[in-house]
Amino acid sequence: MEYISYFITGGGVVTIATWLARMGHPFLSGIALMFPSVTLVSFYFLGKSAGGEAVSASAKSALRATFFLWLPYMTTIIYLTPRLGVNKALLFALAVFLMLALIYVYIK
């Protein structure tokens, strides 16, 4: 049952974001993409299995990672998509994210 709820939540967010962008509402699409579907479901189940302190510690780690990993990832997409196209920009941004994630884990 857990995996079904993960699937429905994630798929619903992707569907809504895509629909909003297609309807000419990129601002609303961007907000929908920021819906915390993964963290919402993850923190819920983490809280049930490991407690509130584990959720708090994970949230702190996610917040730090946002600045070190997510901002460069999004900046790369914003900068490269008009220049290289969506697929190449996403691939390059993913490489940036993974490279920074390795560095982040190594220095942590």
Residue pairs with C-beta under 8 A, 6 or more apart in sequence:
2 45
5 41
6 41
9 37
9 40
9 41
10 37
10 38
12 37
13 32
13 33
13 35
13 37
16 32
17 29
17 30
17 32
17 33
18 29
20 26
20 28
20 29
20 32
21 29
39 59
39 62
42 58
43 55
43 58
43 59
46 54
46 55
46 58
47 54
47 55
65 101
65 104
68 100
68 104
69 97
69 100
69 101
69 104
70 97
72 96
72 97
72 100
73 93
73 94
73 96
73 97
73 100
74 93
76 89
76 92
76 93
76 96
77 89
77 90
77 93
80 88
80 89
80 92
80 93
81 89
83 89
84 92
